[in-house]
Structures are given as structure tokens and as C-alpha cells.
Amino acid sequence: MQKLTSEQLAIVQQHVKSGEIFKITAFAGTGKTTTLAAYARIRPSLHFLYLAFNKNMQVQALKKFPNNVTCKTIHSLAWQFLGKRYQDKLGQLKAYQIQDVLNLHSLVEARYVQETLINFLQSKDEQIKTKHIPFIKKPKLDYVDAATCCWKMMQDENDARIPMEHDGYLKLFQIEKHQLPFDFILLDEAQDSNPVTLGILENQKVPVILVGDPHQQLYSFRGAVNAMDTIETNLEADLTGSFRFSDSIAELASTLLAHYKNEDRILRGLGGPTRLKNTKGKFAFLARTNAGLFDQAIQWHQEKRIHYFGGIESLKTDQLLDIWHLWHGSKSVVKDAFIKRFRHFSELEEYSKQTDDKEFSSKIEVVQNYRFELPMLINKIRINAEPKIHDADCLFTTVHKAKGLEFKQVILNDDFVELTKDEELRNATKIPSEEINILYVAITRAKETLELNDDLELFRKIASKPLELKNQPI
């Protein structure tokens, strides 16, 4: 086991009483898992529950934690208690299913009912209320009543019309206030927890440690809230020394957070030497959006063997083709059940605008950009995709998929939020904080070499000044 820093050692030695919550702010690459594992290892008589953000994190945690720690995702925990009773009707609720069951006039109305229900499932509330309805100028439907109707059907094990969502049985788990059979709970990636998860933890009477990085919150669009700020805690500590990279990346990340998020804690580089220059050899290419990945894949697929993280399916090329068929006037060959609901491409465009569906908006933009060439380009990308990462020249992924990962060499795409305009820094109030978070996560994935886009390079030149250290030496 590596030697602990003074920050890590202070956390490991901290005593947390029953009912207390200990918050650890852990910046990128600062050894949070090592710290939590050490905390559990010196308390062998206690039975810990480690809650991971996703399945991949849980699998990795199993290799790192001692035997007195049970590693679960919050959904797998809820599944174990009551979710499995719904295994015959488990699925993802679609807007068109709501439209059919409630006999609604339009898919837009169905989408608003769906969003109302989703907002409720992710909240701490035990009943659907008006605050769960998305903003609508002139609602013509009682969305609380419609969403409540769907929620009742979702809970009915014998009603197959509305499937049970994973967030549905998690909600039931929270409402029923189950007490977990553990002495201590560790919640990782706390910045991306939603209120229902926090509600489950607040129902417990054992000590809880929340660990996360408020600047890595990427999932507010899924109802996540920053538990690091929203939950009342008794004890606090910071991890600011990153083992992933050296000061070149640490200083850039700290400058970004200081300028755009008023962060006065300084990230320090404790890793091997890192360079901000052109990559050589294999690299990971990080983009803000799937559309950004697609654009670069078109340019590079003939000269680079590209592996797509999550497989070529991660680009959702089948859905792109279906949207293209709709644009081309060939609705009869559309396979996607949702897209098939629209008579014309213009209807899908209008739907994405009215509901602010960014996923479909980005795909619509790709179709409009490449028009008649799109099927041929998709076919070429599919043919040239490298299925094995070890045989590829580069890995293509979005930042959201790369969260929690690290790579020796990273190239950043140019589709991130712009930090500069006319050779000057943009006003911090004009940039959504989550866009800064996405850029921060992208910057901190590299271990050896980070190749910046032009906008970030300009930001570094304008904004880089010696930072005043607020935290204590490690």
C-alpha cells in the first residue's frame, strides 16, 4: 500500500459517530478510494457499505477494498430488497407508451408527463406535486394527475402497460425507509447523487462518509444534486494532492476553477511529469458531445484505427440513420419505435425544440450537416471501427463516459464551451458551471501528455498567473 499523505492520514484517523456525516472533498486523482480503503482496513470489526455511482466503479472497488466492505450500487441494493419483484416488467418508460396508455393528444404532452414522473422519482418527496412539473407556459393537462396515474400502474406488478424503471424501485426503497444492515456507509461520487439517494442515507442511523468532487458534477440533467453542498454535515476534510499528473495540469485545472467557480483551494500535482503539448503515439480523444466525436471520426477514420469506448454503438448510428430516413422522406424503413411516431422530419425538429431534448437536437444537427452523404459516412466509420482497444491507434469517447478514467495521452476536441472571445476571457457569469465541470474533468484525465484545443491554449496564456496557496502543504 502506498504511503498516505498528511491529508489522507488525517481523514483515516478521523472518528465519526453514529448519526454523523463526514464530507470529504476529493479533487481529481487524489486517491479517494485508497483513503476510504485505508479507513475501513484499520477498523476490521466494522461492516462497511461502499456505494458506487455505477457498475464499473463497483467492480473496480471490489479489487481495492478489504473484506469488511460490501461494495454495491444504490440500485443493486434496492434491487436486493424489493426491486426483483418487478423483474418481469422491468424496462425504460417511453413517452409513446404514456401517450397510448393515457390516450394523450401529442407526444409533447406525453414527454411532459414523463418528465414530471422522472422528477418525482429522483426527489425525496413521497407524492407527486406541482413542483415536479417541468416549466410549461400554458398547461392544458393535469400533469400531476397524469403522472400519478402512471406511477400507480408502474407499481402494479400485474400491469404490463407501464414498465418499472430502475429509478422506480429505488424510489419505493426510499419511501419504505429501509434500514441497511451495516455499521458504516461510504458514498462515492456524492456530487452526482440525486435527492432520492440522499433521502435513503438520511434515513440511516449509522455514520456516513460522503466523498466527491463538486467540480465533477456532470449529471444535473438527470436530476443529480451536489450532495457536497446540499446535505448538512458534521465534519469536513479535503484531498488536494493528485497522484495522476504533475503541476502543469494541476495549475491549469486550478486556474480554470479559480477564475470561473471562485475555488480557492489549489489542486497540486504529485504524479510523474506531464506536458501540455502535442501527443505522440496512442492517445484518447475526448469530446463534449457524440456529435463532436462523429465529426472527428469522419476526418480521421481512414488514417487512424479508432476504438470507440462502449463500442461503435455508443455513437448511436442506428438512431442517426433512422432520423436521416425521416429527413429523406423514407419513414417506412425507420426502425426506432419513437422516431416512427413522427410523420415528418419537421415534426421531430419541433418536438426536440419544444421539449428541449438536447440528445435529439444534436442528432438532428448531424443529419442536417451531412445530408445525403450521411449513410455512406456511417458505413465507412462502422467498417473501420477497431473492436479491440489494444489494436487501435486511439480511443474516442465523450467526457461523460470518461469520468473516473485516466489515460497516458489525451487530445481535447474543440466542441467544449468557449472560455475566450476576441482574445479576452469571457465573463464567468455567462458560462454554466456544469460546462466548466465538464472541461475540468476532461483536463484531468491525462497522466503524461495533454494536447489542448485552441481556446484552452489561449485561456492558459491569458489567465495563468501564480496562484496563492490556500491549503496546507501535503
C-alpha positions, 0 to 999 in steps of 0.5 A, spaced: 500 500 500 502 506 498 504 511 503 498 516 505 499 523 505 498 528 511 491 529 508 489 522 507 492 520 514 488 525 517 481 523 514 483 515 516 484 517 523 478 521 523 472 518 528 465 519 526 459 517 530 453 514 529 448 519 526 454 523 523 456 525 516 463 526 514 464 530 507 470 529 504 472 533 498 476 529 493 479 533 487 481 529 481 486 523 482 487 524 489 486 517 491 479 517 494 478 510 494 485 508 497 483 513 503 476 510 504 480 503 503 485 505 508 479 507 513 475 501 513 482 496 513 484 499 520 477 498 523 476 490 521 470 489 526 466 494 522 461 492 516 462 497 511 457 499 505 461 502 499 456 505 494 458 506 487 455 511 482 455 505 477 457 498 475 464 499 473 466 503 479 463 497 483 467 492 480 473 496 480 472 497 488 471 490 489 479 489 487 481 495 492 477 494 498 478 489 504 473 484 506 469 488 511 466 492 505 460 490 501 461 494 495 454 495 491 450 500 487 444 504 490 440 500 485 443 493 486 441 494 493 434 496 492 434 491 487 436 486 493 430 488 497 424 489 493 426 491 486 426 483 483 419 483 484 418 487 478 423 483 474 418 481 469 416 488 467 422 491 468 424 496 462 425 504 460 418 508 460 417 511 453 413 517 452 409 513 446 407 508 451 404 514 456 401 517 450 397 510 448 396 508 455 393 515 457 390 516 450 394 523 450 393 528 444 401 529 442 407 526 444 409 533 447 404 532 452 406 525 453 414 527 454 411 532 459 408 527 463 414 523 463 418 528 465 414 530 471 414 522 473 422 522 472 422 528 477 418 525 482 422 519 482 429 522 483 426 527 489 425 525 496 418 527 496 413 521 497 407 524 492 407 527 486 406 535 486 406 541 482 413 542 483 415 536 479 412 539 473 417 541 468 416 549 466 410 549 461 407 556 459 400 554 458 398 547 461 392 544 458 393 537 462 393 535 469 400 533 469 400 531 476 394 527 475 397 524 469 403 522 472 400 519 478 396 515 474 402 512 471 406 511 477 400 507 480 400 502 474 408 502 474 407 499 481 402 494 479 406 488 478 400 485 474 400 491 469 404 490 463 402 497 460 407 501 464 414 498 465 418 499 472 424 503 471 430 502 475 429 509 478 422 506 480 424 501 485 429 505 488 424 510 489 419 505 493 426 503 497 426 510 499 419 511 501 419 504 505 425 507 509 429 501 509 434 500 514 441 497 511 444 492 515 451 495 516 455 499 521 458 504 516 456 507 509 461 510 504 458 514 498 462 515 492 461 520 487 456 524 492 456 530 487 452 526 482 447 523 487 440 525 486 435 527 492 432 520 492 439 517 494 440 522 499 433 521 502 435 513 503 442 515 507 438 520 511 434 515 513 440 511 516 442 511 523 449 509 522 455 514 520 456 516 513 462 518 509 460 522 503 466 523 498 466 527 491 468 532 487 463 538 486 467 540 480 465 533 477 458 534 477 456 532 470 449 529 471 444 535 473 440 533 467 438 527 470 436 530 476 443 529 480 444 534 486 451 536 489 450 532 495 457 536 497 453 542 498 446 540 499 446 535 505 448 538 512 454 535 515 458 534 521 465 534 519 469 536 513 476 534 510 479 535 503 484 531 498 488 536 494 494 532 492 493 528 485 497 522 484 495 522 476 499 528 473 504 533 475 503 541 476 502 543 469 495 540 469 494 541 476 495 549 475 491 549 469 485 545 472 486 550 478 486 556 474 480 554 470 476 553 477 479 559 480 477 564 475 470 561 473 467 557 480 471 562 485 475 555 488 480 557 492 483 551 494 489 549 489 489 542 486 497 540 486 500 535 482 504 529 485 504 524 479 510 523 474 511 529 469 506 531 464 506 536 458 501 540 455 503 539 448 502 535 442 501 527 443 505 522 440 503 515 439 496 512 442 492 517 445 484 518 447 480 523 444 475 526 448 469 530 446 463 534 449 458 531 445 457 524 440 456 529 435 463 532 436 466 525 436 462 523 429 465 529 426 472 527 428 471 520 426 469 522 419 476 526 418 480 521 421 477 514 420 481 512 414 488 514 417 487 512 424 484 505 427 479 508 432 476 504 438 470 507 440 469 506 448 462 502 449 463 500 442 461 503 435 454 503 438 455 508 443 455 513 437 448 511 436 448 510 428 442 506 428 438 512 431 442 517 426 440 513 420 433 512 422 432 520 423 436 521 416 430 516 413 425 521 416 429 527 413 429 523 406 422 522 406 423 514 407 419 513 414 417 506 412 424 503 413 425 507 420 426 502 425 426 506 432 419 505 435 419 513 437 422 516 431 416 512 427 411 516 431 413 522 427 410 523 420 415 528 418 422 530 419 419 537 421 415 534 426 421 531 430 425 538 429 419 541 433 418 536 438 426 536 440 425 544 440 419 544 444 421 539 449 428 541 449 431 534 448 438 536 447 440 528 445 435 529 439 437 536 437 444 534 436 442 528 432 438 532 428 444 537 427 448 531 424 443 529 419 442 536 417 450 537 416 451 531 412 445 530 408 445 525 403 452 523 404 450 521 411 449 513 410 455 512 406 459 516 412 456 511 417 458 505 413 465 507 412 466 509 420 462 502 422 467 498 417 473 501 420 471 501 427 477 497 431 473 492 436 479 491 440 482 497 444 489 494 444 489 494 436 487 501 435 491 507 434 486 511 439 480 511 443 474 516 442 469 517 447 465 523 450 467 526 457 461 523 460 463 516 459 470 518 461 469 520 468 473 516 473 478 514 467 485 516 466 489 515 460 497 516 458 495 521 452 489 525 451 487 530 445 481 535 447 476 536 441 474 543 440 466 542 441 467 544 449 464 551 451 468 557 449 472 560 455 475 566 450 472 571 445 476 576 441 482 574 445 479 576 452 476 571 457 469 571 457 465 573 463 464 567 468 457 569 469 455 567 462 458 560 462 454 554 466 458 551 471 456 544 469 460 546 462 466 548 466 465 541 470 465 538 464 472 541 461 475 540 468 474 533 468 476 532 461 483 536 463 484 531 468 484 525 465 491 525 462 497 522 466 503 524 461 501 528 455 495 533 454 494 536 447 489 542 448 484 545 443 485 552 441 481 556 446 484 552 452 491 554 449 489 561 449 485 561 456 492 558 459 496 564 456 491 569 458 489 567 465 495 563 468 498 567 473 501 564 480 496 562 484 496 563 492 496 557 496 490 556 500 491 549 503 496 546 507 502 543 504 501 535 503 
